[in-house]
């Protein structure tokens, strides 16, 4: 471990952090370009199922330290988190991420740094600022921060309206290099937000990508614009996105209807105060076009809350999208941000156009939306959903747990934090919220 990393762990002041040299290498979870063909090209389309075990492709070891651009910040990463983009990256699907890095590098200038033989992953992080570029104004060495994942060119005019419309928008640690799953990470200054003082490092690293995505989908005027009393059907309600969606709906005066796949997950939802719970194991979803199965789900929703959903919160994709369009009420909306079960959706368009429904595409969150959800979490109104914590050496195992859906909520990784539970600077707020609430998903 470098002297700089050790100084961060010991809580050294800014002047001491500045006195330490930046190491030439650091440990990180990464992919190797020469292993892109590791799993071959045989897959389900050939009638063969291949287990693309991410533990084979994801490595933890030393990587070179990049040079810092004028608008960037180097942070010492105390903790990070596993997202589905980490899983996709390590499976080399839907295409190897080295293609993203090479396309980015063709811009020249500072972008050229990103095309390397290794790709450091990770789109979430909490940590301490240890260096700032010459053009950084609002952040200083020693600041405790969390990161947002949107990597944009702030000089693109459209970003002044909505950063998510930027033509070269990238997901940090997925479509860029130097991500959060390492001892250090490089981010743009426009990705940083203040760390909530009542949270541990691993809790603070767990929420930004998923919580901000859920916020934009449900609350933002660029999403479904949820209002008080809206009934919201949430697929995967104890997952990374769903766990925050349930809280945002409850917090905003809506009625969450959570869909889960087991009795244990149903119990967790009820403990969160979810008004209605549907266990898919008890009600078959059926395949695309299985209206009979969908009708039973609709009947169960009406039995529990009396009405059809105003909003359907979609991210699973092919497996559920047809049902989502069917289940939304007349004039209702389906808001979607992903397709974890497949991108090629099928739905009966009659249920859409004849019932005046709408489909809203949503992707990530802009800087202001990230700031708003971070504020809610800092106030103790929305809580992290950490279910498991792994050390950096076990990042491949953590990614495998998400790949095989062995988790609820969020899986996090301690990078420089030597143990769980560190980083809290407002114990009074933490005590008011209660450990039972903050650790509900871990229980």
Secondary structure by P-SEA (a helix, b strand, c coil): ccaaaaaaaacccaaaaaacccccbbbbbbcccccccccccccccccccccccccccccbbbbbbbbbcccbbbbccccccccaaaaaaaacccccaaaaaaaaaccccccccccccbbbbbcccccccccccccccccccccccccccccccccccccccccccccccccccccccccccccbbbbcccccccccccccaaaaaccaaaaaaaaaaccccccccccccbbbbbcccccaaaaaaaaaaaaabbbbbbbbccaaaaaaaaaacccccccccccccccccaaaaaaaaaaaaaaaccccccccccccccccaaaaaaaccccbbbbbcccccccccccccccccccbbbbbbbccccaaaaaaaaaaaaaccccccccccccccaaaaaaaaaaacccccbbbbbccccccccccccaaaaaaacccccccccc
